[in-house]
């Protein structure tokens, strides 16, 4: 039997292996991948993975040998390529093979195809994610477009023009879709968000949804993603309605850039200082680790992002972050995201901050949809892997 010291060394070796594999995904995401679509498509399981992984981009998604998922847009001018050799896809860096990759078969969960009593499919009302949770974007447009105050990076109103989806989802539809997903074991977390709407209407809608869910279940576990309310005293109403987490997505920590990049959020919600104050007030109601925000990684200097994450973490707020990718049709179309090393430095230092402040994996995954970006690194550093593989995070079962 291996000594305790040997086991610790082996675990540290695997931990570094997994971190290196995650770091590779950032480089793939930045530089893209060259591949022959005709060679890739016949491989088992690729139907769910060879597609546009981001809107308006043709890309390739796959799993690396130690369980880390990766993706990259198609690019002819990149050192990375996928070549099929004897039926096996191999990832190359120039002429050097890196690893065998796989395309796991990840079909849409069966419950997504079920019909509601009103005739819509579950998938048209809520999304079922790989973690065992459901997400609903209750509206497909943001009212800030009519004011000319859209966040400069956001494509919600661009998508609304292109996609044929339910414009505003009735709380009863949401609750019924949630019920069907929960019966299938796929609603262990509930995330609700949407475009910017007037504050009173937002509160009433969220309460209506929560009450519709609680007409079937005593409780649920989920997050309400809202704008910072003018009156912070109403935050308790979300808690009373049944939400266990709450999020105000700042997007940018630097207060001057916040006003520039998110003009509507700045003008309609009392400015940057009020957003931060509302987040801090929410901690008193929801508890440390149950209050969230999101920062778009790459819209401001690295030191500014980390300053915000550190400040908020000390207050008990989980500041999630994503990798900025310019979206077609937005004012930032044509801009570039920082290079992979920038994003690695942010996620490396931020996850140390999260661990130092005592957050756990459930809290890492209970906020905005960007959770898995840092969540994977957080779980690797926390030793939450089996053997030499990192599995997909799953929410604890409610039933």
C-alpha positions as CSV (number, residue, x, y, z in Angstrom):
1,X,0.0,0.0,0.0
2,X,1.3,3.4,-1.0
3,X,2.4,5.7,1.9
4,X,0.3,8.8,2.7
5,X,3.2,10.9,1.4
6,X,3.2,9.0,-1.9
7,X,-0.5,9.4,-2.3
8,X,-0.3,13.1,-1.7
9,X,2.4,13.4,-4.3
10,X,0.4,11.4,-6.8
11,X,-2.7,13.5,-6.2
12,X,-0.6,16.7,-6.7
13,X,0.7,15.3,-10.0
14,X,-2.8,14.6,-11.2
15,X,-3.9,18.0,-10.1
16,X,-1.2,19.6,-12.2
17,X,-2.1,17.4,-15.1
18,X,-5.7,18.5,-15.0
19,X,-4.8,22.1,-14.6
20,X,-2.6,21.9,-17.7
21,X,-5.4,20.3,-19.6
22,X,-7.8,23.1,-18.7
23,X,-5.1,25.7,-19.6
24,X,-4.9,24.0,-23.1
25,X,-8.7,24.6,-23.5
26,X,-8.1,28.4,-23.2
27,X,-5.4,28.3,-25.9
28,X,-7.7,26.2,-28.2
29,X,-10.5,28.7,-27.6
30,X,-8.2,31.6,-28.5
31,X,-6.4,30.2,-31.5
32,X,-9.1,27.9,-32.9
33,X,-8.7,24.5,-34.6
34,X,-8.3,23.2,-38.1
35,X,-10.1,20.0,-39.0
36,X,-11.8,18.3,-41.9
37,X,-15.5,18.3,-41.2
38,X,-16.1,15.3,-43.5
39,X,-13.6,13.2,-41.5
40,X,-15.1,14.2,-38.1
41,X,-18.8,13.8,-38.7
42,X,-18.8,10.0,-39.2
43,X,-17.2,9.4,-35.8
44,X,-19.5,8.1,-33.1
45,X,-21.1,10.8,-30.9
46,X,-20.1,13.7,-33.0
47,X,-23.7,14.8,-33.8
48,X,-23.9,16.5,-30.5
49,X,-20.5,18.1,-30.7
50,X,-19.6,19.1,-34.3
51,X,-21.6,22.3,-34.6
52,X,-21.4,26.1,-34.0
53,X,-20.4,26.1,-30.3
54,X,-21.0,29.8,-30.3
55,X,-23.6,31.7,-32.3
56,X,-22.5,32.5,-35.8
57,X,-19.3,30.5,-35.5
58,X,-18.5,27.1,-36.9
59,X,-16.6,25.2,-34.2
60,X,-15.6,21.9,-32.8
61,X,-16.3,20.6,-29.3
62,X,-14.7,17.5,-27.7
63,X,-13.3,15.9,-24.6
64,X,-9.7,15.7,-23.7
65,X,-8.2,12.5,-22.2
66,X,-8.7,13.6,-18.6
67,X,-12.3,14.6,-18.8
68,X,-11.9,18.3,-19.6
69,X,-14.2,19.5,-22.4
70,X,-12.8,21.9,-25.0
71,X,-13.9,23.8,-28.0
72,X,-12.5,26.1,-30.7
73,X,-13.8,27.8,-33.7
74,X,-12.6,26.6,-37.2
75,X,-9.4,28.4,-38.2
76,X,-7.1,27.7,-41.1
77,X,-4.3,29.7,-39.5
78,X,-3.7,27.9,-36.2
79,X,-1.1,25.5,-34.8
80,X,-3.9,23.2,-33.6
81,X,-5.6,20.6,-35.7
82,X,-7.6,17.4,-35.3
83,X,-6.6,14.5,-37.6
84,X,-8.5,11.2,-37.8
85,X,-6.0,8.3,-37.8
86,X,-7.3,4.8,-38.1
87,X,-10.7,6.0,-36.9
88,X,-9.3,7.8,-33.9
89,X,-9.3,11.6,-33.7
90,X,-5.9,13.0,-32.6
91,X,-5.3,16.6,-31.5
92,X,-2.0,18.1,-32.9
93,X,0.0,21.1,-32.1
94,X,1.7,21.7,-35.4
95,X,3.3,18.3,-36.2
96,X,3.3,17.1,-32.6
97,X,0.4,14.9,-31.4
98,X,-1.0,16.1,-28.1
99,X,-3.6,13.5,-27.3
100,X,-6.4,11.3,-28.4
101,X,-9.7,13.1,-28.0
102,X,-13.3,11.9,-27.9
103,X,-16.7,13.0,-28.9
104,X,-19.0,11.7,-26.2
105,X,-22.6,11.1,-27.2
106,X,-24.6,13.8,-25.3
107,X,-28.1,13.7,-26.6
108,X,-30.7,16.2,-25.5
109,X,-32.2,14.9,-22.3
110,X,-35.4,13.0,-23.0
111,X,-37.5,15.3,-20.9
112,X,-36.7,18.2,-23.2
113,X,-38.8,16.7,-25.9
114,X,-41.9,16.3,-23.7
115,X,-44.9,18.5,-24.3
116,X,-46.6,20.9,-21.8
117,X,-50.3,20.9,-21.4
118,X,-50.3,24.1,-23.5
119,X,-48.6,22.4,-26.4
120,X,-45.0,23.7,-26.1
121,X,-42.1,21.4,-25.7
122,X,-40.1,21.6,-22.4
123,X,-37.0,22.7,-24.4
124,X,-38.9,25.8,-25.6
125,X,-39.5,26.9,-22.1
126,X,-36.4,25.8,-20.1
127,X,-33.0,24.4,-20.9
128,X,-31.8,21.2,-19.2
129,X,-28.1,21.4,-18.5
130,X,-25.4,18.7,-18.0
131,X,-25.2,19.5,-14.3
132,X,-28.7,18.4,-13.6
133,X,-30.3,21.8,-13.4
134,X,-32.7,23.8,-15.5
135,X,-32.4,27.4,-16.8
136,X,-35.1,29.7,-18.1
137,X,-34.7,33.0,-19.9
138,X,-38.2,34.2,-19.3
139,X,-38.0,36.9,-22.1
140,X,-36.1,36.9,-25.3
141,X,-35.5,40.6,-25.5
142,X,-34.2,43.4,-23.3
143,X,-36.1,46.6,-22.9
144,X,-32.8,48.6,-22.9
145,X,-32.8,48.4,-26.7
146,X,-35.7,50.9,-26.9
147,X,-33.7,53.3,-24.8
148,X,-30.5,52.9,-26.8
149,X,-28.8,51.6,-23.6
150,X,-27.9,48.0,-24.4
151,X,-24.7,46.6,-22.8
152,X,-22.2,46.9,-25.5
153,X,-21.1,43.3,-25.5
154,X,-24.6,41.7,-25.2
155,X,-26.3,40.0,-28.1
156,X,-29.8,39.2,-26.5
157,X,-31.6,41.7,-28.7
158,X,-29.6,40.6,-31.8
159,X,-30.7,37.0,-31.1
160,X,-34.3,38.0,-30.5
161,X,-34.4,39.1,-34.2
162,X,-33.0,35.8,-35.4
163,X,-34.6,33.2,-33.3
164,X,-38.2,31.9,-33.3
165,X,-38.9,31.5,-29.6
166,X,-41.5,32.2,-27.0
167,X,-41.3,36.0,-26.4
168,X,-42.5,35.9,-22.8
169,X,-42.9,32.7,-20.9
170,X,-46.0,32.4,-18.7
171,X,-45.1,31.5,-15.0
172,X,-47.4,28.5,-15.3
173,X,-45.5,27.2,-18.3
174,X,-42.2,27.7,-16.5
175,X,-43.5,25.8,-13.4
176,X,-44.9,22.9,-15.5
177,X,-41.6,22.6,-17.4
178,X,-39.8,22.7,-14.1
179,X,-42.1,20.0,-12.7
180,X,-41.5,17.6,-15.7
181,X,-37.8,18.1,-15.4
182,X,-37.8,17.6,-11.7
183,X,-39.8,14.4,-12.1
184,X,-37.0,13.3,-14.5
185,X,-34.3,14.1,-11.9
186,X,-33.1,17.1,-13.9
187,X,-34.2,20.1,-11.8
188,X,-31.8,20.1,-8.8
189,X,-31.0,23.7,-9.5
190,X,-33.3,26.4,-11.1
191,X,-31.8,29.5,-12.7
192,X,-34.0,32.3,-14.0
193,X,-32.9,35.3,-15.9
194,X,-34.1,37.5,-18.8
195,X,-33.7,40.8,-20.5
196,X,-33.8,44.0,-18.6
197,X,-37.4,44.9,-17.5
198,X,-38.9,47.5,-15.1
199,X,-38.1,46.5,-11.5
200,X,-41.7,46.1,-10.3
201,X,-42.6,43.9,-13.2
202,X,-39.5,41.8,-12.6
203,X,-40.3,41.2,-8.9
204,X,-43.9,40.3,-9.6
205,X,-42.9,37.8,-12.4
206,X,-40.3,36.1,-10.3
207,X,-42.7,35.8,-7.3
208,X,-45.4,34.4,-9.7
209,X,-42.9,31.8,-11.0
210,X,-41.8,30.8,-7.5
211,X,-45.4,30.5,-6.3
212,X,-46.3,28.3,-9.3
213,X,-43.4,26.0,-8.5
214,X,-44.3,25.9,-4.8
215,X,-47.9,25.0,-5.6
216,X,-46.4,21.5,-6.5
217,X,-43.3,21.4,-4.3
218,X,-42.6,22.6,-0.7
219,X,-39.3,24.1,-1.8
220,X,-36.9,24.4,-4.7
221,X,-33.2,25.3,-5.0
222,X,-32.4,28.1,-7.4
223,X,-31.1,31.6,-8.2
224,X,-32.9,34.7,-9.3
225,X,-30.8,36.8,-11.6
226,X,-32.1,40.4,-11.3
227,X,-31.0,44.0,-11.7
228,X,-30.0,45.8,-8.5
229,X,-33.3,47.0,-7.1
230,X,-33.7,50.7,-6.3
231,X,-34.9,49.7,-2.8
232,X,-32.7,47.0,-1.4
233,X,-35.4,46.1,1.2
234,X,-37.3,44.2,-1.5
235,X,-34.4,41.6,-1.8
236,X,-36.0,39.8,1.1
237,X,-39.1,39.2,-1.0
238,X,-37.1,36.9,-3.3
239,X,-35.9,34.9,-0.3
240,X,-39.5,34.7,1.0
241,X,-40.6,33.5,-2.4
242,X,-38.3,30.5,-2.2
243,X,-35.1,31.5,-4.0
244,X,-32.0,30.4,-2.1
245,X,-29.5,32.5,-4.2
246,X,-29.6,35.8,-5.9
247,X,-27.4,37.5,-8.5
248,X,-26.9,41.0,-9.9
249,X,-24.6,40.8,-12.9
250,X,-22.3,43.8,-12.8
251,X,-20.3,42.6,-15.9
252,X,-17.6,45.2,-15.3
253,X,-15.9,46.0,-12.0
254,X,-14.2,49.3,-12.9
255,X,-16.9,51.9,-12.1
256,X,-16.0,54.2,-15.0
257,X,-16.0,51.4,-17.6
258,X,-19.3,50.1,-16.0
259,X,-21.0,53.3,-17.0
260,X,-19.5,53.1,-20.5
261,X,-20.1,49.4,-21.2
262,X,-23.4,49.0,-19.4
263,X,-25.1,52.4,-19.8
264,X,-28.6,51.1,-19.1
265,X,-27.6,49.2,-16.0
266,X,-25.8,52.3,-14.7
267,X,-28.6,54.7,-15.4
268,X,-31.6,52.5,-14.4
269,X,-30.2,51.0,-11.2
270,X,-28.6,53.8,-9.3
271,X,-25.1,53.5,-10.7
272,X,-22.1,51.2,-9.9
273,X,-22.0,52.1,-6.2
274,X,-25.7,51.1,-5.7
275,X,-25.1,47.7,-7.5
276,X,-22.3,46.9,-5.1
277,X,-24.3,48.1,-2.1
278,X,-27.2,45.9,-3.1
279,X,-25.0,42.9,-3.5
280,X,-23.6,43.5,0.0
281,X,-27.1,43.9,1.4
282,X,-28.1,40.6,-0.2
283,X,-25.5,38.7,1.8
284,X,-27.3,39.6,5.1
285,X,-30.5,38.0,3.6
286,X,-29.2,35.0,1.6
287,X,-25.9,34.3,3.4
288,X,-22.3,34.1,2.4
289,X,-21.7,32.3,-0.9
290,X,-25.3,32.5,-1.9
291,X,-25.0,36.0,-3.5
292,X,-23.5,36.2,-7.0
293,X,-22.5,38.5,-9.8
294,X,-20.8,38.1,-13.2
295,X,-17.9,39.8,-14.7
296,X,-17.1,39.5,-18.4
297,X,-13.4,38.6,-18.4
298,X,-11.5,40.7,-20.9
299,X,-13.5,44.0,-20.9
300,X,-11.1,45.6,-18.4
301,X,-7.6,45.2,-17.1
302,X,-6.7,42.0,-15.3
303,X,-5.9,43.8,-12.1
304,X,-9.3,45.4,-12.1
305,X,-11.1,42.1,-12.5
306,X,-9.1,40.5,-9.6
307,X,-9.6,43.5,-7.4
308,X,-13.4,43.1,-7.8
309,X,-13.3,39.4,-7.2
310,X,-11.2,39.8,-4.1
311,X,-13.3,42.7,-2.7
312,X,-16.6,40.9,-3.3
313,X,-15.4,37.5,-2.0
314,X,-14.4,39.1,1.3
315,X,-18.0,40.4,1.5
316,X,-19.3,36.8,0.9
317,X,-20.2,37.4,-2.8
318,X,-19.2,34.9,-5.5
319,X,-18.0,37.0,-8.5
320,X,-18.2,34.6,-11.5
321,X,-16.5,35.5,-14.7
322,X,-16.5,34.4,-18.3
323,X,-14.2,34.7,-21.3
324,X,-15.2,37.7,-23.4
325,X,-16.0,36.8,-27.0
326,X,-17.2,39.5,-29.3
327,X,-20.7,38.7,-30.7
328,X,-21.9,39.5,-34.2
329,X,-24.3,42.4,-34.4
330,X,-23.1,44.0,-31.1
331,X,-21.0,47.3,-30.8
332,X,-18.0,45.1,-29.8
333,X,-18.2,43.0,-33.0
334,X,-14.7,42.8,-34.5
335,X,-12.9,43.4,-31.2
336,X,-10.6,40.8,-29.8
337,X,-10.6,39.0,-26.5
338,X,-7.3,39.0,-24.6
339,X,-4.9,36.1,-25.2
340,X,-5.3,32.8,-23.3
341,X,-2.6,33.6,-20.8
342,X,-4.7,36.6,-19.6
343,X,-7.7,34.4,-19.0
344,X,-5.6,31.7,-17.3
345,X,-4.1,34.2,-14.9
346,X,-7.5,35.4,-14.0
347,X,-9.0,32.0,-13.4
348,X,-5.9,30.8,-11.5
349,X,-5.8,33.7,-9.1
350,X,-9.6,34.0,-8.8
351,X,-10.1,30.3,-7.7
352,X,-7.4,30.8,-5.1
353,X,-9.5,33.7,-3.8
354,X,-12.6,31.6,-3.7
355,X,-10.9,28.8,-1.8
356,X,-9.4,31.2,0.6
357,X,-12.8,32.7,1.4
358,X,-14.3,29.3,2.1
359,X,-16.7,28.9,-0.9
360,X,-17.7,25.4,-2.0
361,X,-18.5,23.8,-5.3
362,X,-22.3,24.1,-4.9
363,X,-21.9,27.8,-4.4
364,X,-19.6,28.0,-7.4
365,X,-22.3,26.5,-9.6
366,X,-25.4,28.2,-8.1
367,X,-25.1,31.6,-9.8
368,X,-24.9,32.7,-13.4
369,X,-24.4,30.3,-16.3
370,X,-20.6,31.1,-16.5
371,X,-20.0,28.8,-13.4
372,X,-18.2,25.9,-15.1
373,X,-15.4,28.1,-16.4
374,X,-13.9,28.7,-13.0
375,X,-15.8,25.8,-11.4
376,X,-13.6,23.2,-13.1
377,X,-10.4,24.8,-11.9
378,X,-11.9,25.3,-8.4
379,X,-12.8,21.6,-8.2
380,X,-9.4,20.5,-9.4
381,X,-7.6,22.6,-6.8
382,X,-10.0,21.3,-4.2
383,X,-9.2,17.7,-5.1
384,X,-12.7,16.9,-6.4
385,X,-11.6,14.4,-9.1
386,X,-11.6,10.6,-9.4
387,X,-8.4,8.9,-10.4
388,X,-6.9,11.1,-13.2
389,X,-10.2,12.4,-14.6
390,X,-12.4,15.4,-13.7
391,X,-16.1,14.4,-14.1
392,X,-19.0,16.7,-14.9
393,X,-20.3,18.6,-11.8
394,X,-23.8,17.4,-10.7
395,X,-26.1,19.3,-8.4
396,X,-27.1,17.4,-5.2
397,X,-30.5,15.7,-5.6
398,X,-33.5,17.4,-4.2
399,X,-35.7,14.3,-4.0
